Amino acid sequence: MSAATCPHTLAPRVHGNPNWVDLHTTKASLAAGFYRNVLGWTFTGDRPLSAVGDPPAEPDRRSTTAAVDGRDIGEIVARSDCFDSMQLLSTWFPYIEVANVEITVELVEPAGGLVLSPVATRADGSRVATILDPGDAVLRIWDRPLGLTPDRPDGLGAPTWFELETSDLDRARKFYGELFGWDAGEVDDPGRAEPYLIFTCGGDAVAGAVWSPLADIPAAWCTAFAVPDTDEATALAVDAGGVVLTEPVEMARGRQSVVVDPTGAVFGLLGPACRTPRPL
């Protein structure tokens, strides 16, 4: 399978399938408590995240796996204090499954992106690289041994939508098409005045992109997590120490809010559309 091939069905080991997230933060315990209260996550493991055969640049960098109802949906990565000294914000990163991470990495710079970290092999056999898209949005690409590759997570508490905010939709369309074989079409979204793209793989929607007028601000990916009621989940997030950036609003995919967690990481809460829209 070539690096730009997109099969017709989303399944394990499908090139172009967003199927994991991780949060990098120096406040891992605070983050875990917050998401446990808001999304019902449980956590397992506390292990070093050093690549196999590599000297650990940050010996205290550790990872714990987040799960909902027994389904692993992502990780919280505890970063060392040097992460804070570089004034890097706590951030959620999406992972995109690729058929071969080395081949895909070779396509990044010709497509207008940048490889931030080369391919590294983790203890479980996963091979991961971190890249920048042409608008400076950070994401990860990976491939995993067959038995370890998850389907795209679903269900309440799991990442349910990935949205790119960028000042150049045309450049994003070209980049993600060349890397992952994503098609992109502009849609009418009643919740937005600005242009909006839906990225699809084999006819299945996998992510979105919204236009930002702020050309000097780096592009960024935002992960939205599934909730049964967006308004209730947003209120719960505030009670748990979060700050609302965008109040719940009706979108094409449902009712969504955007929240900053107590560590400074931005994420979305996405639930079903209201039959009778609530006043904003």
C-alpha contacts under 8 A as a table, 3 or more apart, distances in Angstrom:
res1	aa1	res2	aa2	distance
1	M	5	T	6.22
1	M	99	A	6.70
2	S	5	T	5.31
2	S	99	A	7.41
3	A	15	H	7.33
3	A	98	V	7.05
3	A	99	A	6.32
3	A	100	N	6.69
3	A	103	I	6.14
3	A	104	T	5.50
3	A	179	L	6.68
3	A	180	F	6.84
4	A	15	H	7.67
4	A	177	G	7.61
4	A	178	E	6.06
4	A	179	L	5.61
4	A	180	F	5.11
4	A	181	G	4.73
5	T	15	H	6.78
5	T	180	F	7.08
5	T	181	G	5.79
6	C	14	V	7.29
6	C	15	H	5.81
6	C	16	G	6.64
6	C	180	F	6.93
6	C	181	G	5.41
6	C	182	W	7.40
6	C	201	C	6.06
6	C	202	G	6.25
7	P	10	L	7.43
7	P	14	V	6.74
7	P	15	H	7.31
7	P	201	C	7.40
7	P	202	G	5.92
8	H	201	C	7.16
8	H	202	G	4.20
8	H	203	G	7.13
9	T	14	V	7.82
9	T	201	C	7.99
9	T	202	G	6.26
9	T	204	D	7.58
10	L	14	V	6.02
10	L	17	N	6.66
10	L	151	D	7.87
10	L	152	R	7.85
10	L	201	C	7.91
10	L	202	G	7.97
10	L	204	D	7.51
11	A	14	V	5.63
11	A	17	N	7.91
11	A	151	D	5.69
11	A	152	R	7.47
12	P	146	L	7.72
12	P	149	T	5.74
12	P	150	P	5.82
12	P	151	D	4.97
12	P	152	R	7.76
13	R	17	N	7.85
13	R	97	E	6.48
13	R	98	V	7.05
13	R	99	A	6.57
13	R	143	D	7.34
13	R	144	R	7.71
13	R	146	L	7.16
13	R	149	T	6.35
14	V	17	N	5.67
14	V	97	E	6.47
14	V	98	V	6.69
14	V	99	A	6.80
15	H	96	I	7.82
15	H	97	E	5.51
15	H	98	V	4.18
15	H	99	A	5.10
15	H	180	F	6.41
16	G	96	I	5.85
16	G	97	E	5.61
16	G	98	V	5.84
16	G	180	F	4.70
16	G	181	G	6.90
16	G	182	W	7.10
16	G	201	C	6.93
17	N	96	I	5.52
17	N	97	E	5.16
17	N	98	V	7.46
17	N	152	R	6.89
17	N	201	C	7.89
17	N	206	V	6.96
18	P	94	P	6.89
18	P	95	Y	5.67
18	P	96	I	4.31
18	P	97	E	6.09
18	P	152	R	6.30
18	P	206	V	6.87
19	N	94	P	7.86
19	N	95	Y	6.18
19	N	96	I	6.30
19	N	97	E	6.68
19	N	150	P	6.65
19	N	151	D	6.27
19	N	152	R	4.15
19	N	153	P	6.15
20	W	73	I	6.18
20	W	74	G	5.40
20	W	94	P	6.17
20	W	95	Y	5.06
20	W	96	I	7.36
20	W	152	R	7.26
20	W	153	P	7.46
20	W	159	P	7.91
21	V	73	I	7.13
21	V	74	G	4.78
21	V	75	E	6.54
21	V	92	W	6.66
21	V	93	F	5.53
21	V	94	P	4.64
21	V	95	Y	5.69
21	V	159	P	7.67
22	D	74	G	5.40
22	D	75	E	4.57
22	D	76	I	5.56
22	D	77	V	6.79
22	D	92	W	5.58
22	D	93	F	5.42
22	D	94	P	6.89
23	L	75	E	6.36
23	L	76	I	4.76
23	L	77	V	5.83
23	L	90	S	6.92
23	L	91	T	5.53
23	L	92	W	4.38
23	L	93	F	6.37
23	L	265	A	7.90
24	H	76	I	6.25
24	H	77	V	4.83
24	H	78	A	6.28
24	H	79	R	6.39
24	H	90	S	5.52
24	H	91	T	5.56
24	H	92	W	6.63
24	H	93	F	7.97
25	T	28	A	5.89
25	T	76	I	7.57
25	T	77	V	6.37
25	T	78	A	5.53
25	T	79	R	5.55
25	T	83	F	7.94
25	T	89	L	7.43
25	T	90	S	4.58
25	T	91	T	6.96
25	T	263	T	7.06
26	T	78	A	5.49
26	T	79	R	4.87
26	T	80	S	6.16
26	T	81	D	6.55
26	T	83	F	7.10
26	T	84	D	6.82
26	T	90	S	7.42
27	K	30	L	5.43
27	K	31	A	6.25
27	K	78	A	6.88
27	K	263	T	6.22
28	A	31	A	5.05
28	A	32	A	6.06
28	A	76	I	6.49
28	A	77	V	6.87
28	A	78	A	5.19
29	S	32	A	5.11
29	S	33	G	6.29
30	L	33	G	5.32
30	L	34	F	6.30
30	L	262	P	7.27
30	L	263	T	7.18
31	A	34	F	5.10
31	A	35	Y	6.26
31	A	76	I	7.88
31	A	261	D	7.40
31	A	262	P	6.96
31	A	263	T	6.43
32	A	35	Y	5.41
32	A	36	R	5.96
32	A	43	F	7.80
32	A	76	I	7.50
33	G	36	R	5.10
33	G	37	N	6.27
34	F	37	N	5.32
34	F	38	V	6.19
34	F	237	A	7.68
34	F	240	A	5.99
34	F	241	G	7.49
34	F	261	D	7.43
34	F	262	P	7.54
35	Y	38	V	4.98
35	Y	39	L	5.33
35	Y	40	G	6.69
35	Y	41	W	6.12
36	R	39	L	5.70
36	R	40	G	4.62
36	R	41	W	4.47
36	R	42	T	6.35
37	N	40	G	5.74
37	N	41	W	7.62
37	N	236	L	7.88
37	N	240	A	7.02
38	V	233	A	6.60
38	V	236	L	6.00
38	V	237	A	5.69
38	V	240	A	7.28
39	L	156	L	7.76
39	L	157	G	5.00
39	L	227	V	7.48
40	G	68	V	6.64
40	G	157	G	6.77
41	W	66	A	6.03
41	W	67	A	5.46
41	W	68	V	5.16
41	W	157	G	7.15
42	T	66	A	5.74
42	T	67	A	5.29
42	T	68	V	6.35
43	F	64	T	6.37
43	F	65	T	5.48
43	F	66	A	4.73
43	F	67	A	6.21
44	T	64	T	5.93
44	T	65	T	5.38
44	T	66	A	6.82
44	T	67	A	7.96
45	G	63	S	7.50
45	G	64	T	5.15
45	G	65	T	6.36
46	D	62	R	6.44
46	D	63	S	5.68
46	D	64	T	4.97
47	R	62	R	5.33
47	R	63	S	5.51
47	R	64	T	6.79
48	P	59	P	7.69
48	P	60	D	7.19
48	P	61	R	6.09
48	P	62	R	4.41
48	P	63	S	6.34
49	L	61	R	6.17
49	L	62	R	5.30
49	L	63	S	6.05
49	L	122	R	7.28
50	S	54	D	6.86
50	S	55	P	7.48
50	S	56	P	5.49
50	S	59	P	7.77
50	S	61	R	7.57
50	S	122	R	6.99
51	A	54	D	5.38
51	A	55	P	7.87
51	A	56	P	7.56
51	A	120	A	5.78
51	A	121	T	5.38
51	A	122	R	4.75
51	A	123	A	6.76
52	V	120	A	7.58
52	V	121	T	5.70
52	V	122	R	5.56
52	V	123	A	5.83
56	P	59	P	5.19
58	E	61	R	5.51
58	E	79	R	7.70
58	E	80	S	6.37
60	D	78	A	7.78
60	D	79	R	7.06
60	D	80	S	5.91
61	R	77	V	6.95
61	R	78	A	5.46
61	R	79	R	4.82
61	R	80	S	5.81
62	R	77	V	5.66
62	R	78	A	5.09
62	R	79	R	6.91
63	S	75	E	6.41
63	S	76	I	5.69
63	S	77	V	4.34
63	S	78	A	6.02
64	T	75	E	5.55
64	T	76	I	5.47
64	T	77	V	6.57
65	T	72	D	6.77
65	T	73	I	7.67
65	T	74	G	5.91
65	T	75	E	4.40
65	T	76	I	6.53
66	A	72	D	5.84
66	A	73	I	5.89
66	A	74	G	5.29
66	A	75	E	5.35
66	A	76	I	7.14
67	A	70	G	5.75
67	A	71	R	5.07
67	A	72	D	4.16
67	A	73	I	5.39
67	A	74	G	7.16
68	V	71	R	5.24
68	V	72	D	6.65
68	V	73	I	7.17
68	V	156	L	7.73
68	V	157	G	6.37
68	V	158	A	7.18
71	R	153	P	7.81
72	D	153	P	7.89
73	I	153	P	5.99
73	I	158	A	5.92
73	I	159	P	7.23
79	R	82	C	7.90
79	R	83	F	6.11
80	S	83	F	5.66
80	S	84	D	7.49
81	D	84	D	5.12
81	D	85	S	6.31
82	C	85	S	4.71
82	C	86	M	6.32
83	F	86	M	5.47
83	F	87	Q	6.91
83	F	88	L	6.20
84	D	87	Q	5.03
84	D	88	L	5.93
84	D	89	L	7.65
85	S	88	L	7.68
89	L	264	G	6.41
89	L	265	A	6.95
90	S	263	T	6.09
90	S	264	G	5.51
90	S	265	A	4.82
91	T	264	G	7.59
91	T	265	A	4.87
91	T	266	V	6.93
92	W	222	C	7.30
92	W	223	T	7.05
92	W	265	A	6.54
92	W	266	V	7.28
92	W	267	F	7.44
93	F	138	V	6.95
93	F	139	L	5.56
93	F	140	R	6.86
93	F	221	W	7.30
93	F	223	T	7.91
94	P	139	L	5.51
94	P	140	R	6.18
94	P	162	F	7.52
94	P	221	W	7.41
94	P	223	T	7.20
95	Y	139	L	6.32
95	Y	140	R	4.69
95	Y	141	I	5.46
95	Y	142	W	6.82
96	I	139	L	7.84
96	I	140	R	6.31
96	I	141	I	4.85
96	I	142	W	6.34
97	E	141	I	6.01
97	E	142	W	5.25
97	E	143	D	5.66
98	V	101	V	5.95
98	V	104	T	7.23
98	V	141	I	6.55
98	V	142	W	5.87
98	V	143	D	5.55
98	V	180	F	7.46
99	A	143	D	6.36
100	N	103	I	5.54
100	N	104	T	6.37
100	N	142	W	7.80
100	N	143	D	6.26
101	V	104	T	5.09
101	V	105	V	6.04
101	V	119	V	7.27
101	V	127	R	6.86
101	V	128	V	7.08
101	V	129	A	7.38
101	V	141	I	6.68
101	V	142	W	5.67
101	V	143	D	5.98
102	E	105	V	5.17
102	E	106	E	6.49
102	E	119	V	6.94
103	I	106	E	5.32
103	I	107	L	6.88
104	T	107	L	5.23
104	T	108	V	6.70
104	T	179	L	6.42
105	V	108	V	5.32
105	V	109	E	7.96
105	V	115	V	7.08
105	V	119	V	8.00
105	V	129	A	7.56
106	E	109	E	7.01
106	E	110	P	7.77
107	L	110	P	5.61
107	L	111	A	6.13
107	L	178	E	7.73
107	L	179	L	6.52
108	V	111	A	5.29
108	V	112	G	6.53
108	V	113	G	5.10
108	V	114	L	6.14
108	V	115	V	6.81
108	V	131	I	7.64
108	V	133	D	7.91
108	V	179	L	6.98
109	E	112	G	5.03
109	E	113	G	4.70
109	E	114	L	5.29
109	E	115	V	7.16
110	P	113	G	7.29
111	A	174	K	7.70
111	A	175	F	5.52
111	A	178	E	6.82
111	A	179	L	7.69
112	G	133	D	7.01
112	G	134	P	5.25
112	G	175	F	6.86
113	G	131	I	7.14
113	G	132	L	5.43
113	G	133	D	4.45
113	G	134	P	4.69
113	G	136	D	7.79
113	G	175	F	7.65
114	L	131	I	5.68
114	L	132	L	4.99
114	L	133	D	6.60
114	L	134	P	7.56
115	V	118	P	6.65
115	V	129	A	7.57
115	V	130	T	6.29
115	V	131	I	4.44
115	V	132	L	6.29
116	L	129	A	7.69
116	L	130	T	5.39
116	L	131	I	5.04
116	L	132	L	6.65
117	S	129	A	5.66
117	S	130	T	5.12
117	S	131	I	6.91
118	P	128	V	7.92
118	P	129	A	5.35
118	P	130	T	7.06
119	V	127	R	6.15
119	V	128	V	5.29
119	V	129	A	4.53
119	V	130	T	7.90
120	A	127	R	5.47
120	A	128	V	5.40
120	A	129	A	6.45
121	T	125	G	5.94
121	T	126	S	5.65
121	T	127	R	4.47
121	T	128	V	6.52
122	R	125	G	5.35
122	R	126	S	5.30
122	R	127	R	6.35
122	R	128	V	7.73
123	A	126	S	7.33
125	G	144	R	6.35
125	G	145	P	6.24
126	S	142	W	6.87
126	S	143	D	5.88
126	S	144	R	4.28
126	S	145	P	6.48
127	R	142	W	5.43
127	R	143	D	5.50
127	R	144	R	6.32
128	V	140	R	6.84
128	V	141	I	5.81
128	V	142	W	4.37
128	V	143	D	6.85
129	A	140	R	5.74
129	A	141	I	5.50
129	A	142	W	6.44
130	T	138	V	7.13
130	T	139	L	5.95
130	T	140	R	4.47
130	T	141	I	6.45
131	I	138	V	5.83
131	I	139	L	5.66
131	I	140	R	6.06
131	I	141	I	7.57
132	L	135	G	7.55
132	L	136	D	5.07
132	L	137	A	5.36
132	L	138	V	4.70
132	L	139	L	6.51
133	D	136	D	5.20
133	D	137	A	5.36
133	D	138	V	6.68
133	D	139	L	7.87
133	D	172	A	7.57
133	D	175	F	7.20
134	P	137	A	7.47
134	P	171	R	7.04
134	P	172	A	7.09
134	P	175	F	7.38
135	G	166	T	6.56
135	G	167	S	7.63
135	G	168	D	7.35
135	G	172	A	7.59
135	G	218	P	5.90
135	G	219	A	5.03
136	D	218	P	5.31
136	D	219	A	5.53
136	D	220	A	7.35
137	A	164	L	7.95
137	A	218	P	6.42
137	A	219	A	4.66
137	A	220	A	4.45
137	A	221	W	6.38
138	V	220	A	6.79
138	V	221	W	7.27
139	L	221	W	7.65
143	D	149	T	7.74
144	R	148	L	6.19
144	R	149	T	5.46
145	P	148	L	5.47
145	P	149	T	6.33
146	L	149	T	5.54
150	P	153	P	7.38
153	P	158	A	5.92
153	P	159	P	6.54
153	P	160	T	7.38
154	D	158	A	5.54
154	D	159	P	6.95
154	D	160	T	6.40
155	G	158	A	5.75
155	G	160	T	7.95
155	G	226	A	6.75
156	L	225	F	7.54
156	L	226	A	4.88
156	L	227	V	5.32
156	L	228	P	6.86
157	G	225	F	5.67
157	G	226	A	5.15
157	G	227	V	6.07
158	A	225	F	5.34
158	A	226	A	5.73
159	P	162	F	7.76
159	P	223	T	6.40
159	P	224	A	5.70
159	P	225	F	4.27
159	P	226	A	6.28
160	T	223	T	7.62
160	T	224	A	5.87
160	T	225	F	5.29
160	T	226	A	5.54
160	T	270	L	7.63
161	W	206	V	7.34
161	W	207	A	6.11
161	W	208	G	7.77
161	W	223	T	6.02
161	W	224	A	5.15
161	W	225	F	7.00
162	F	206	V	7.40
162	F	207	A	4.87
162	F	208	G	6.32
162	F	221	W	6.75
162	F	222	C	5.89
162	F	223	T	4.76
162	F	224	A	6.31
163	E	207	A	5.75
163	E	208	G	4.65
163	E	209	A	5.35
163	E	210	V	7.23
163	E	221	W	5.54
163	E	222	C	5.21
163	E	223	T	6.48
163	E	224	A	7.89
164	L	207	A	7.83
164	L	208	G	6.15
164	L	209	A	4.40
164	L	210	V	6.17
164	L	219	A	7.05
164	L	220	A	5.70
164	L	221	W	4.42
164	L	222	C	6.34
165	E	209	A	5.75
165	E	210	V	4.98
165	E	211	W	5.96
165	E	212	S	6.04
165	E	219	A	5.49
165	E	220	A	5.48
165	E	221	W	6.41
165	E	222	C	7.83
166	T	169	L	6.41
166	T	172	A	7.76
166	T	209	A	7.17
166	T	210	V	6.45
166	T	211	W	5.31
166	T	212	S	5.24
166	T	215	A	7.87
166	T	218	P	7.41
166	T	219	A	4.56
166	T	220	A	6.92
167	S	211	W	5.38
167	S	212	S	4.61
167	S	213	P	5.72
167	S	214	L	6.23
167	S	215	A	5.23
167	S	219	A	7.14
168	D	171	R	5.51
168	D	172	A	6.41
168	D	211	W	6.89
168	D	212	S	7.92
169	L	172	A	5.01
169	L	173	R	5.99
169	L	197	L	7.72
169	L	209	A	7.21
169	L	210	V	7.54
169	L	211	W	6.30
170	D	173	R	5.05
170	D	174	K	6.34
171	R	174	K	5.22
171	R	175	F	6.17
172	A	175	F	5.13
172	A	176	Y	6.07
173	R	176	Y	5.67
173	R	177	G	5.97
173	R	183	D	7.66
173	R	184	A	6.21
174	K	177	G	5.17
174	K	178	E	6.17
175	F	178	E	5.32
175	F	179	L	6.28
176	Y	179	L	5.12
176	Y	180	F	5.65
176	Y	181	G	6.86
176	Y	182	W	5.99
177	G	180	F	5.56
177	G	181	G	4.48
177	G	182	W	4.46
177	G	183	D	6.06
177	G	184	A	7.84
178	E	181	G	5.73
178	E	182	W	7.65
179	L	182	W	7.92
181	G	201	C	6.86
182	W	199	F	5.76
182	W	200	T	5.40
182	W	201	C	5.15
183	D	199	F	5.51
183	D	200	T	5.15
183	D	201	C	6.41
184	A	197	L	6.02
184	A	198	I	5.48
184	A	199	F	4.50
184	A	200	T	6.25
185	G	197	L	5.39
185	G	198	I	5.53
185	G	199	F	6.86
186	E	195	P	6.98
186	E	196	Y	5.56
186	E	197	L	4.42
186	E	198	I	6.38
187	V	195	P	7.62
187	V	196	Y	5.90
187	V	197	L	6.13
187	V	198	I	6.97
188	D	195	P	7.79
188	D	196	Y	7.21
189	D	192	R	5.54
189	D	193	A	7.77
189	D	196	Y	7.15
189	D	251	M	6.25
189	D	252	A	5.26
190	P	193	A	7.56
190	P	250	E	7.48
190	P	251	M	6.18
190	P	252	A	6.54
191	G	249	V	6.71
191	G	250	E	5.57
191	G	251	M	4.61
191	G	252	A	6.98
192	R	195	P	7.62
192	R	196	Y	7.92
192	R	251	M	7.47
194	E	210	V	7.08
194	E	211	W	6.05
194	E	212	S	7.74
195	P	210	V	6.16
195	P	211	W	5.64
196	Y	208	G	7.15
196	Y	209	A	5.72
196	Y	210	V	4.58
196	Y	211	W	6.41
197	L	208	G	5.46
197	L	209	A	4.94
197	L	210	V	6.38
198	I	205	A	6.57
198	I	206	V	7.74
198	I	207	A	6.11
198	I	208	G	4.47
198	I	209	A	6.51
199	F	205	A	5.84
199	F	206	V	5.86
199	F	207	A	5.15
199	F	208	G	5.58
199	F	209	A	7.63
200	T	203	G	5.49
200	T	204	D	5.11
200	T	205	A	4.25
200	T	206	V	5.45
200	T	207	A	7.11
201	C	204	D	5.26
201	C	205	A	6.49
201	C	206	V	6.65
212	S	215	A	7.27
214	L	217	I	5.57
215	A	218	P	7.60
222	C	266	V	6.83
222	C	267	F	5.62
222	C	268	G	6.84
223	T	267	F	5.34
223	T	268	G	5.90
224	A	267	F	5.71
224	A	268	G	3.84
224	A	269	L	5.17
224	A	270	L	5.97
225	F	267	F	7.69
225	F	268	G	6.06
225	F	269	L	5.09
225	F	270	L	5.90
226	A	269	L	6.17
226	A	270	L	5.07
226	A	271	G	5.83
227	V	230	T	6.13
227	V	233	A	6.73
227	V	269	L	6.42
227	V	270	L	5.86
227	V	271	G	4.94
228	P	233	A	7.90
228	P	271	G	5.43
228	P	272	P	6.87
229	D	232	E	5.49
229	D	233	A	6.12
229	D	271	G	5.35
229	D	272	P	6.82
230	T	233	A	5.11
230	T	234	T	5.95
230	T	248	P	6.54
230	T	255	R	6.25
230	T	256	Q	6.26
230	T	257	S	6.95
230	T	269	L	6.12
230	T	270	L	5.96
230	T	271	G	5.03
230	T	272	P	7.59
231	D	234	T	5.14
231	D	235	A	6.25
231	D	248	P	6.21
232	E	235	A	5.18
232	E	236	L	6.18
233	A	236	L	4.93
233	A	237	A	6.13
233	A	269	L	7.29
234	T	237	A	5.01
234	T	238	V	6.38
234	T	244	V	7.50
234	T	248	P	7.67
234	T	257	S	7.02
234	T	259	V	7.58
234	T	269	L	7.18
235	A	238	V	5.15
235	A	239	D	6.30
236	L	239	D	5.04
236	L	240	A	6.19
237	A	240	A	5.02
237	A	241	G	6.43
237	A	242	G	5.19
237	A	243	V	7.58
237	A	259	V	7.70
237	A	261	D	7.73
238	V	241	G	5.20
238	V	242	G	4.53
238	V	243	V	5.81
238	V	244	V	7.12
239	D	242	G	7.13
241	G	261	D	6.91
241	G	262	P	5.59
242	G	259	V	6.47
242	G	260	V	5.50
242	G	261	D	4.50
242	G	262	P	5.32
243	V	259	V	5.61
243	V	260	V	5.10
243	V	261	D	6.62
243	V	262	P	7.71
244	V	247	E	6.38
244	V	257	S	7.56
244	V	258	V	6.14
244	V	259	V	4.45
244	V	260	V	6.31
245	L	257	S	7.65
245	L	258	V	5.34
245	L	259	V	5.32
245	L	260	V	6.82
246	T	257	S	5.28
246	T	258	V	4.83
246	T	259	V	6.90
247	E	256	Q	7.79
247	E	257	S	5.16
247	E	258	V	6.88
247	E	280	L	7.26
248	P	255	R	6.15
248	P	256	Q	5.04
248	P	257	S	4.24
248	P	258	V	7.69
248	P	280	L	7.26
249	V	255	R	5.35
249	V	256	Q	5.48
249	V	257	S	6.49
249	V	280	L	7.15
250	E	254	G	5.89
250	E	255	R	4.39
250	E	256	Q	6.48
250	E	273	A	6.28
250	E	274	C	7.67
250	E	277	P	7.38
251	M	254	G	5.12
251	M	255	R	5.64
251	M	256	Q	6.72
251	M	273	A	7.67
253	R	272	P	7.84
253	R	273	A	7.64
254	G	270	L	6.43
254	G	271	G	5.71
254	G	272	P	4.77
254	G	273	A	4.25
254	G	274	C	7.88
255	R	270	L	5.71
255	R	271	G	5.30
255	R	272	P	5.75
255	R	273	A	4.83
255	R	274	C	7.06
256	Q	268	G	6.74
256	Q	269	L	5.50
256	Q	270	L	4.46
256	Q	271	G	6.44
257	S	268	G	5.63
257	S	269	L	5.32
257	S	270	L	6.77
258	V	266	V	7.06
258	V	267	F	5.80
258	V	268	G	4.37
258	V	269	L	6.36
259	V	266	V	5.75
259	V	267	F	5.57
259	V	268	G	6.02
259	V	269	L	7.60
260	V	263	T	7.82
260	V	264	G	5.63
260	V	265	A	5.40
260	V	266	V	4.43
260	V	267	F	6.42
261	D	264	G	5.42
261	D	265	A	5.39
261	D	266	V	6.45
261	D	267	F	7.69
262	P	265	A	7.49
273	A	277	P	7.73
274	C	277	P	5.10
274	C	278	R	7.20
